[in-house]
Amino acid sequence: MDRIDKILAQWRRERPDLDTTAMGLFGRLRNLALHLSREMEKTFGRFGLNAANFDMLATLRRSGEPYTLSPSDLMETMMVSSGTMTNRIDQLERAGLVARSQNPDDGRSFLISLTPKGFELIDAAVTAHVETQKRLISTLSEGERKAFDRLLRNYLADFESG
């Protein structure tokens, strides 16, 4: 029995009329996400980053050369508001990890690029991140990992397809 089983038993005792099957699934997903996030935040912290800053640098890095995107492209990929994006850009620019430049195609806008320092940092951080993720799934067999991935992909597609 895990913590969620104990909670479900309490609800069965107090409200036997409720089917709490979904509550158990969501409770486990939430708790698992918290545990995984904490472990990944430790990895990001080793590089002076948090999840949000890692995400922005990684988005620029995986975009390919010249590792440059517009703020609107970053917002779309990262699903954040313009105010949040501006704050993140400002933080990373102050740290010397990204640079703003005038957009040559539109003089009213600018582009965000990884600096050499940002490139070096995100390459090291993403390598450590992948190792952390491997460690976090190491208790699952290959078959379990594939089944879990398939289930999550299908479930997530229900939310993202419409």
Secondary structure, DSSP 8 states (H G I E B T S, - for coil): --HHHHHHHHHHHH-TTS--HHHHHHHHHHHHHHHHHHHHHHHHHTTT--HHHHHHHHHHHHT-TT-EE-HHHHHHHHT--HHHHHHHHHHHHHTTSEEEEEETTEEEEEEEEE-HHHHHHHHHHHHHHHHHHHHHHTTS-HHHHHHHHHHHHHHHHHHH--
